[in-house]
């Protein structure tokens, strides 16, 4: 039997494609969960209020990221805290 010298490259490409598709699916699932959570907040009357501070989230931020749970300042603090951990 003759071995195909390109077979390992083909398998690597397939694995990379699969990993890329899984990452995209995960990101889409996360986005969908955030949108669904925003709809629940809308029903509960808590949409547009920061979950960390309770203060209103700016309308500009809500227009850009309608599913956001945090004000810009709170999101920045959370991101900074996350970076310190990692």
Phi, psi and omega in degrees: 000135180268129179275141177275116182294344181267354183303313179300322179295321180295317179295318178299319179295320179295318179296319179294318178298317179297317180296320179296315180296320178295320178295318179296318179297318179298317179296319179293321178296319178297316179297317179298319179297321178295319179295316179298320178295323178296321178296322177295317178297323178298316179294325182278350182082014180253002179296137177091003177244136181296130179290340181272316186253339184082355180282155178297143175272139183299146180296329177298314179296319180294327177291323182281317181230081187297340181264004184300145179254350187230149172293168181299316181296316180294320178296321179294318178297318180296319179295317179297318179296320179296321179295324179295323180291319182275000000 
